[in-house]
Amino acid sequence: MPRLEIDGTLCDYAFIEADGCLSDADREHFVTETIRMHKKGRSRVELKGEDYEAIVTRGKYAVMGQFGGTAYAADLETNFGKRHASILISKLIDATLN
């Protein structure tokens, strides 16, 4: 599972479902800002990247494959028109720490 450090917090993160409408830089921005939103406990945020604008909203606990976590949904306005993306943020606990 990928590890990402955002503002000093190590996240075992984010599974993004998008249809390739975001560049690598915009995808990284989108994931980073959604994780920041998650850390702050916000339920809605407006984002703007190089080639997109989005309204991201926090959903409920969801499962994607074998991973579970907080789900976020986004309606995006991109150079390719209106799109939808979702992110699942999953924090895992190392069993050796218990």
C-alpha positions, 0 to 999 in steps of 0.5 A: 500500500502506498505511503504518503506524508502530508503535513507531518502525518504519515497516511496509508492512503487513498484509493482514487477512482477517476477516469484519467481526466486529471494530470499527475500533478492535479491528481496529487493535488486532489489527493493531498487536499482531500487528505488535509480535509480528512485531517481537519474533519471538514465535510465539504471543500472546494478545490482548484487545480491547474486543469480542474475545479471540484467540490469534495464531500465526505461520505460514510465508511466504505469498503473498496476491495479488502480496504475500508475507510472514509469515502469522499466524492467529488464532482469535477469540472475539467478540460474534458467536461464534468467528471466524478471521482472518489477517494477512500482514505484508509489508515492502517494500524501496525498490529505489532504496536498493540 
